[in-house]
Amino acid sequence: MPLALLALALGAFGIGTTEFVIIGLLPDIAGDFGVSIPTAGFLVTGYALGVVVGAPLMTVLGTRTSRKRMLMLLMGLFIAGNLVSAVAPTFALMLAGRIVASLAHGAFFGIGSVVAAGLVAAEKKAGAIAMMFTGLTVANVVGVPLGTFVGQSAGWRVTFFVVAGFGVLGLAGIAKLVPEIPRPEGVRLGHELAAFRNVQVLLAMAMTVLGFGGVFAAITYLAPMMTHVTGYADSSVTWLLVLFGLGMVGGNLLGGRYADRRLMPMLYATLGGLSLVLALFTVTAHNKVAAAVTIFLIGALGFATVPPLQKRVLDQASGAPTLASAVNIGAFNLGNALAAWLGGLLLSAGLGYTAPNWLGAALAAAALALALTSAALGRARGVAGSRAVLTHEAEHLEARPLEARPRGSAAHRPCAGENRPCGDAGAQGSDGVSASVQE
């Protein structure tokens, strides 16, 4: 395994920690700034929207910069944003720091995916992408609980200083270990934008939005569901999130391993399983043990889709994948924001804390439907392409003189008693190429 992947994973660890640690620190931050919890929630929403906007924006701005240098600049932006949050004297400046840090998120994972895939052989690309994303998943197991503990013990500002320190380590690792990978010759912004004319790229991104929307429809409102429906104490929610994180780590590595072998079947299995598990969560949420097992499975199945979805985008936009890869990272966060908003509407309508689970199941099922549609379109295009090639070859062969045609072919052999090849159009019972054209 290239050591450069470890440097990318370390940067991903810092980004994953700052994204999710805010959830456990919201009450402390709200109290310090004298704002309500819903108002403090803008620190979560603002970050997610910053990722959606920042992914394409920062990638476009970096089209003339080498990928290694761009990764270093993004880590610098991430460090600056967290330092602003750590010293912010007002809530508005704290929010500004969160948005600055979020601008680096999507482009880092988008460009990092391209770099990771370029470090290994073709049959190991999804595994390399998974290795980078392992930093994000481990952040939910180690970084978020640790950051929450530090924030509650020494103050939330200390947490953001620590996260900035992770960013410094990631920056140093990238500078030292990631090789200079030259950009493909002739690739410009126009080439990057052209990838979005490929319906398969758009379908993969839509799968990302819906699939991850399914995960976060349930997880966003996990705390009230576990305390009001399942009967867990407030202090247990942190450990349930750790369990979710462990599922994320295992699922991400599993998805990376099998996506390199059978990408689309892997998506069918994970999206179908995710829809089923989310639907069952409406029942298992009433039992502590069953709920804990379900939370682990949601994390595993949800993040098992990450490497295959990211690789699907890279494969379909292979000529100019950087922007498409970054926008797909934004699609993950768009799914998060969409699911949280729709789930909130269900709760406001008085449908109960388990209602978002049904929403998540429906979103995951819709993602599965898109995966099946994508595969069907791919097969149809493959058949059409094969027929076009056969037709072109047949026409080319018929245009050649008889003596120049391949010996032994129907198009070369003269018919008995006739001065024309049996393969010519109009010959009854002709075989070979002409038969292919007739079909």
C-alpha positions in Angstrom: 0.0 0.0 0.0 1.5 3.4 -1.0 2.3 5.6 2.0 0.7 8.5 0.2 -2.7 6.8 0.9 -2.0 7.1 4.6 -1.3 10.9 4.2 -4.6 11.3 2.4 -6.4 9.2 5.1 -4.9 11.5 7.8 -6.3 14.6 6.0 -9.6 12.8 5.7 -9.5 12.0 9.4 -9.2 15.7 10.3 -12.0 16.7 7.9 -14.3 14.0 9.2 -13.7 15.0 12.8 -14.5 18.6 12.3 -17.6 17.8 10.3 -19.3 15.6 12.9 -17.8 16.7 16.3 -19.9 19.8 16.2 -23.0 17.7 16.9 -21.8 16.8 20.4 -20.6 20.3 21.2 -23.7 22.3 20.1 -25.1 22.8 23.6 -21.8 24.2 24.9 -21.3 26.5 21.9 -24.9 27.7 22.1 -24.5 28.5 25.7 -21.2 30.4 25.2 -22.6 32.6 22.4 -26.1 32.9 24.0 -28.0 31.5 21.1 -30.6 28.8 20.9 -29.9 25.2 19.9 -31.8 25.5 16.6 -29.7 28.6 15.8 -26.5 26.8 16.7 -27.7 24.1 14.3 -26.7 26.5 11.5 -23.1 25.4 12.2 -24.1 22.0 10.9 -26.3 23.2 8.0 -23.8 25.9 7.0 -21.0 23.3 6.8 -23.0 21.0 4.6 -24.0 23.7 2.2 -20.4 24.9 2.1 -19.4 21.5 1.0 -22.0 21.4 -1.8 -20.9 24.9 -3.0 -17.2 24.5 -2.3 -16.7 21.1 -4.1 -17.1 22.4 -7.7 -15.9 26.0 -6.9 -12.5 25.0 -5.4 -12.0 22.3 -8.1 -12.6 24.8 -10.9 -10.3 27.3 -9.2 -7.6 24.6 -9.1 -7.8 23.5 -12.7 -4.5 25.1 -13.5 -2.8 23.8 -10.4 -1.2 20.4 -9.9 -3.3 17.9 -7.8 -0.7 17.7 -5.1 -0.4 21.4 -4.7 -4.2 21.8 -4.7 -4.5 19.2 -1.9 -2.0 21.2 0.1 -3.8 24.4 -0.4 -7.1 22.8 0.6 -5.6 21.5 3.8 -4.3 25.0 4.5 -7.8 26.4 4.0 -9.1 23.7 6.4 -6.6 24.7 9.0 -7.4 28.4 8.7 -11.1 27.7 9.0 -10.7 25.7 12.2 -8.4 28.3 13.8 -11.0 31.0 13.0 -13.7 28.8 14.7 -11.4 28.2 17.7 -10.8 32.0 18.4 -14.1 33.4 17.1 -15.5 36.1 19.5 -19.0 36.0 18.0 -21.3 33.4 16.6 -21.3 34.9 13.2 -17.5 34.6 13.0 -17.7 31.0 14.3 -20.1 30.2 11.4 -17.7 31.9 9.0 -14.9 29.7 10.2 -17.1 26.6 9.7 -17.9 27.6 6.1 -14.2 28.4 5.3 -13.3 24.9 6.6 -16.1 23.3 4.6 -15.0 24.8 1.3 -12.0 22.4 1.5 -14.1 19.3 2.2 -15.6 18.3 -1.2 -12.6 19.3 -3.3 -10.2 17.4 -1.0 -12.1 14.2 -1.2 -12.8 14.7 -5.0 -9.2 15.4 -5.9 -8.0 12.9 -3.3 -10.1 10.1 -4.9 -8.5 10.8 -8.3 -5.0 10.8 -6.8 -5.6 7.7 -4.7 -6.9 5.8 -7.8 -3.8 6.9 -9.7 -1.4 5.5 -7.2 -2.4 1.8 -7.7 -3.2 -0.6 -10.5 -6.5 -0.4 -12.3 -8.0 -3.5 -10.5 -7.2 -1.9 -7.1 -8.7 1.6 -7.6 -11.8 1.2 -5.5 -9.7 -0.3 -2.7 -7.4 2.8 -2.8 -10.4 5.1 -2.6 -11.7 3.2 0.3 -8.4 3.5 2.1 -8.6 7.3 1.9 -12.2 7.3 3.1 -11.1 5.1 6.0 -9.8 8.3 7.6 -13.3 9.7 7.4 -14.9 6.6 8.9 -12.3 6.2 11.7 -12.9 9.9 12.6 -16.4 8.9 13.7 -15.0 6.1 15.9 -12.1 7.9 17.4 -12.0 11.6 16.4 -15.6 12.6 17.2 -15.8 10.9 20.7 -12.3 12.2 21.5 -13.2 15.7 20.3 -16.4 15.7 22.2 -14.7 14.6 25.4 -12.0 17.2 25.1 -14.6 19.9 24.3 -16.7 19.0 27.3 -13.7 18.8 29.6 -11.4 21.6 28.5 -13.7 23.7 26.4 -15.0 23.5 22.8 -12.3 25.9 21.5 -9.6 23.4 22.5 -11.3 20.9 20.3 -11.0 23.1 17.2 -7.3 23.8 18.0 -6.7 20.0 18.1 -8.6 19.5 14.8 -6.4 22.2 13.3 -3.4 20.3 14.5 -4.7 17.2 12.6 -4.8 19.4 9.6 -1.2 20.4 10.0 -0.2 16.7 10.2 -2.2 15.9 7.1 -0.6 18.8 5.2 2.9 17.7 6.2 2.1 14.1 5.1 0.8 15.2 1.7 3.8 17.4 1.2 6.2 14.6 2.0 4.5 11.5 0.7 2.1 12.3 -2.2 4.0 12.3 -5.5 3.7 15.0 -8.1 1.1 13.6 -10.6 1.1 15.5 -13.8 -2.3 16.5 -15.1 -3.5 14.8 -18.2 -2.4 16.7 -21.3 -5.1 18.8 -23.0 -7.6 18.5 -20.2 -9.2 21.9 -19.5 -12.3 23.1 -17.7 -14.4 22.4 -20.8 -13.4 18.8 -20.7 -14.3 18.6 -17.0 -17.7 20.1 -17.6 -18.3 17.8 -20.6 -18.5 14.9 -18.2 -21.8 16.1 -16.9 -23.3 15.4 -20.4 -22.8 11.7 -19.7 -26.1 10.4 -18.3 -24.2 7.6 -16.4 -22.3 10.3 -14.4 -25.6 12.0 -13.5 -27.2 8.7 -12.6 -24.3 7.9 -10.3 -24.5 11.2 -8.6 -28.3 10.8 -8.1 -27.6 7.4 -6.5 -25.2 9.2 -4.2 -27.8 11.8 -3.1 -30.6 9.2 -2.6 -28.5 6.5 -1.0 -26.8 8.7 1.5 -30.0 10.6 2.0 -31.4 7.3 3.2 -28.7 6.9 5.8 -28.9 10.3 7.2 -32.7 10.4 7.2 -32.4 8.1 10.2 -29.1 9.1 11.7 -29.8 12.8 11.9 -32.6 12.2 14.4 -31.0 9.2 16.1 -30.6 10.9 19.5 -34.3 11.7 20.1 -35.3 8.4 18.6 -33.0 6.4 20.9 -34.0 8.4 24.1 -37.7 8.8 23.5 -38.5 5.5 21.6 -35.8 3.0 22.5 -35.3 4.1 26.1 -31.6 4.8 26.1 -30.1 7.4 28.4 -28.7 10.6 26.9 -25.2 9.5 27.7 -25.6 6.3 25.6 -26.1 8.2 22.4 -22.3 8.9 22.0 -21.6 5.1 22.2 -24.3 4.4 19.7 -22.7 6.8 17.3 -19.4 5.0 17.9 -21.2 1.8 16.9 -22.5 3.5 13.8 -18.9 4.6 13.1 -17.6 1.0 13.4 -20.1 -0.1 10.9 -18.9 2.7 8.6 -15.3 1.5 8.8 -16.2 -2.1 8.1 -18.6 -1.2 5.3 -16.2 1.2 3.6 -13.4 -1.4 3.5 -15.8 -4.1 2.3 -17.2 -1.9 -0.4 -13.7 -1.0 -1.6 -12.7 -4.7 -1.8 -15.7 -5.9 -3.8 -16.3 -2.9 -5.9 -13.1 -3.7 -7.8 -14.5 -7.1 -8.7 -18.3 -6.6 -9.2 -19.2 -3.0 -8.9 -22.8 -2.9 -9.9 -23.8 -6.1 -8.0 -22.2 -4.6 -5.0 -24.4 -1.5 -5.4 -27.5 -3.7 -5.8 -26.8 -5.6 -2.6 -25.9 -2.7 -0.5 -28.7 -0.3 -1.6 -31.3 -3.1 -1.4 -30.0 -4.2 2.0 -29.9 -0.6 3.2 -33.6 0.0 2.2 -34.7 -3.2 4.0 -32.7 -2.4 7.2 -34.0 1.2 7.4 -37.6 -0.1 7.0 -37.0 -2.6 9.8 -35.6 0.2 12.0 -39.1 1.4 12.6 -39.6 -1.9 14.5 -36.2 -2.6 15.9 -36.1 1.0 17.4 -38.4 -0.3 20.2 -35.7 -2.8 21.5 -32.3 -1.7 22.8 -30.3 -4.7 21.5 -32.1 -4.8 18.1 -31.7 -1.0 17.7 -27.9 -1.2 18.4 -27.5 -4.0 15.8 -29.5 -2.0 13.3 -27.5 1.1 13.8 -24.3 -0.8 13.1 -25.8 -2.3 9.9 -27.0 1.1 8.6 -23.4 2.4 9.0 -22.0 -0.7 7.3 -24.4 -0.8 4.4 -24.4 3.0 3.9 -20.7 3.4 3.7 -20.2 0.2 1.6 -21.8 2.3 -1.2 -19.1 5.0 -1.0 -16.2 3.3 -2.9 -18.4 1.9 -5.7 -20.3 5.1 -6.2 -17.1 7.2 -6.3 -15.4 4.7 -8.6 -18.5 4.6 -10.8 -18.2 8.4 -11.3 -14.4 8.1 -12.0 -15.0 5.4 -14.5 -17.8 7.2 -16.4 -15.9 10.5 -16.4 -12.5 8.9 -17.0 -11.3 11.5 -19.5 -11.6 14.4 -17.0 -12.7 13.0 -13.6 -11.6 15.6 -11.2 -14.6 18.0 -11.2 -17.1 15.1 -11.4 -15.4 13.4 -8.5 -15.5 16.5 -6.3 -19.2 17.2 -7.2 -20.1 13.7 -6.2 -18.6 14.4 -2.8 -21.0 17.4 -2.7 -23.8 15.0 -3.6 -23.2 13.1 -0.4 -23.7 16.2 1.6 -26.7 17.3 -0.5 -28.2 13.9 0.4 -27.5 14.6 4.1 -29.1 18.1 4.0 -32.1 16.9 1.9 -32.8 14.0 4.2 -32.5 16.1 7.4 -34.9 18.6 6.0 -37.5 16.1 4.8 -37.2 14.1 8.1 -37.7 17.3 10.0 -41.0 17.9 8.1 -42.2 14.4 9.1 -41.4 15.1 12.7 -43.1 18.5 12.6 -46.2 16.8 11.1 -46.4 14.7 14.3 -45.6 11.4 12.6 -43.2 10.2 15.4 -39.5 9.8 15.8 -39.4 6.6 13.7 -41.0 8.2 10.6 -37.7 9.3 9.1 -36.8 5.6 8.9 -39.5 5.1 6.3 -38.2 8.1 4.4 -34.7 6.6 4.5 -36.0 3.3 3.2 -37.8 5.0 0.3 -34.7 7.0 -0.6 -32.5 4.0 -0.6 -35.0 2.0 -2.7 -35.1 4.9 -5.2 -31.3 4.7 -5.4 -31.5 1.0 -6.1 -34.0 1.7 -8.9 -31.5 4.2 -10.4 -28.7 1.6 -10.2 -30.8 -0.9 -12.1 -31.7 1.7 -14.7 -28.1 2.7 -15.1 -27.1 -0.9 -15.7 -29.9 -1.4 -18.2 -28.8 1.7 -20.1 -25.3 0.4 -20.1 -26.3 -2.9 -21.6 -28.5 -1.3 -24.2 -25.7 1.0 -25.2 -23.3 -2.0 -25.4 -25.6 -3.9 -27.7 -26.2 -0.9 -29.9 -22.4 -0.3 -30.1 -21.7 -3.9 -31.1 -24.3 -3.8 -33.8 -22.9 -0.5 -35.1 -19.4 -2.0 -35.2 -20.7 -5.1 -37.1 -22.5 -3.0 -39.6 -19.5 -0.7 -40.2 -17.2 -3.8 -40.7 -19.7 -5.4 -43.1 -20.1 -2.2 -45.2 -16.3 -1.8 -45.3 -15.8 -5.5 -46.3 -18.5 -5.3 -49.1 -16.7 -2.2 -50.5 -13.4 -4.1 -51.0 -12.6 -6.0 -54.2 -13.3 -9.8 -54.1 -9.7 -10.7 -54.1 -8.9 -8.4 -51.2 -11.5 -9.9 -48.9 -10.4 -12.3 -46.1 -10.1 -15.8 -47.4 -12.6 -18.3 -45.9 -15.2 -15.7 -45.2 -18.7 -15.8 -46.8 -18.0 -12.5 -48.3 -14.9 -13.9 -50.2 -16.2 -17.2 -51.5 -17.9 -17.0 -54.9 -21.3 -18.7 -55.2 -21.4 -21.8 -57.4 -21.9 -20.8 -61.0 -22.0 -17.1 -60.2 -19.4 -14.3 -60.5 -20.2 -12.8 -57.0 -19.4 -13.7 -53.4 -22.0 -15.6 -51.5 -21.8 -13.0 -48.8 -23.1 -10.2 -51.0 -26.4 -8.5 -50.0 -29.3 -10.2 -51.6 -27.9 -13.7 -51.5 -30.4 -16.1 -50.1 -29.2 -17.9 -47.0 -26.1 -15.9 -46.8 -24.0 -16.2 -43.6 -21.2 -14.4 -41.9 -21.1 -10.6 -42.0 -24.2 -10.1 -44.2 -26.3 -12.2 -41.9 -25.2 -9.9 -39.1 -26.3 -6.9 -41.1 -29.7 -8.5 -41.8 -30.2 -9.1 -38.1 
